[in-house]
Amino acid sequence: MMNRTKIGTALLGLTLAAGSLPVLAQPQSAPQSGIVFRNTVTGEPLDVTQGKEGGRDTPAVKKFFQTGENSYIDDKSCLRNGESLFATSCSGCHGHLAEGKLGPGLNDNYWTYPSNTTDAGLFSTIFGGANGMMGPHNENLTPDEMLQTIAWIRHLYTGPVQDAVWLNDEQKKNYKPYKQGEVIPKDAKGQCKPLEE
């Protein structure tokens, strides 16, 4: 029969082991507010104050850091920018239409990392990197640019609408799968200013 010390030590070991498992981005407990973004592989908290300067004070980023909701998902001006950012930062590995290449496809309902079904999880993967060749992109994209890129990735989605958990009910009603050749006007109005060339 184990004594209390051995049982306590065993329980402590189980608690520590459970605490080292990767955890999805989730709301913090009171009194803090907002989302704790975690490394996709290790589960360690990400310091979103690090990385490329700028792009942390936009209304969309402030809202996203509090709620995990991406305000850019169906904003044409942000999709226009997201298309360009995806082409320069992501398409080399994930394919021009996010169909997969060296890296996994991002335009269907299969996710290598299940946390990427949410925008907070996908942000964490882009910001902090993952396994294989997916390094962190926090030095070449600001958080605001990451949200625009995520909006474009979500726009390329061709899977069943019920699996698109990043869409709200109204967006799901209006959902149309991406069709190659679709063009977003350069002068599209919305929350996102055109990217500097």
Disulfide bonds with the S-S distance in Angstrom:
Cys78-Cys192 2.05
